[in-house]
Amino acid sequence: MTTAKIGKRVKGTRLTPLRYSHMDQHRVSYFVYRCECGTVKTIRKYHVKVSRTKSCGCLNKESYLKN
């Protein structure tokens, strides 16, 4: 799965990329994402690309409260 274009929600996640943030000293790219719950976070692009990160953390909270 690839990262969606700026402004389009990434398939299989709750995240929408807003803009490029920065690249660290290891040449790892970070983007600013908006979650469906409204939270804005800077997240490593690769983690979203491989579906390691699917939300800002709200998904984990919801599944914890459900159980």
Secondary structure, DSSP 8 states (H G I E B T S, - for coil): -----TTS--TTSSEEEEEEEEE-TT--EEEEEEETTS-EEEEEHHHHHTTS--SSSHHHHHHHHH-
